Amino acid sequence: MLHIVQISLLPGWSGITPERTVSLDGDRLLLTTPPMTRRGRPGSGRLRWERAGAE
């Protein structure tokens, strides 16, 4: 899935469309980057969103 970044605190990220793996589990959304190497170490980034409860 392509994830459109409209606004970012990182100036170079605004307007980009990176690829992400998406999973949805109830009220949780998880976006995961493809495998990458950063500072010589392999890994991937994950961003988890959770729906706030209505009280």
Helices and strands as residue ranges (DSSP letters): G 11-13, E 21-25, E 28-32, E 36-38, E 41-43, E 46-50
